């Protein structure tokens, strides 16, 4: 399988409450709404957006990735009001190794409602069923308890801590690593996603 087999035309994924879709050209304001919140960006690798121009730059990056048929993010949209509230993606994908890494971010008003777990579950299911993955991993800063909880609820298993693995935002940080392999997934699988082209 090649990257463009999936990302040549990124599919829309639907769960009970969510629509995971491509970004639209008018999503910059919704991106800025969460990306400018320091509570949201506290545990991510990128800097807090200081102006709408930062969000427009990220949006341009995402749209360009679609054009390049390269690994690119899904926007998380609430189906009930069609509001875009975050992103979920495979940060990288190695088709030869059949491995990928998840990343995600969610607008603060929607924390604690199981929304991110629902989105991560959708990508885990898509990864194993449509991308031929054998392993999906995710990482979070050691102090990011909420993100670790999302991974655990999505069936990822804690594998260890990479100590002082990265220098970001003025400090060396520890990363906790979680992963789920195909055997884990097949033992617990219950269909969640409906895919639309």
Number of C-alpha atoms within 10 A of each C-alpha: 12 12 14 14 13 15 18 16 14 21 15 16 22 21 18 11 12 23 25 28 21 21 22 12 10 10 16 20 14 16 25 21 17 23 26 19 15 13 12 16 18 14 18 16 13 11 15 19 20 12 11 17 13 18 23 19 12 16 19 15 14 21 18 13 16 20 13 13 17 20 19 23 24 23 26 29 22 19 15 9 7 11 15 26 21 24 22 22 21 21 14 14 20 13 15 9 11 16 20 22 17 20 17 20 20 20 23 16 9 12 12 11 9 11 18 26 19 20 30 21 22 24 24 28 21 19 21 19 11 13 20 15 22 18 20 22 21 23 22 22 22 17 13 15 10 12 20 22 13 20 25 16 16 22 21 23 18 17 12 11 16 15 13 11 13 14 11 13 13 6 9 12 18 18 20 20 20 22 21 21 18 17 11 15 18 11 8 9 12 9 11 17 22 13 14 10 8
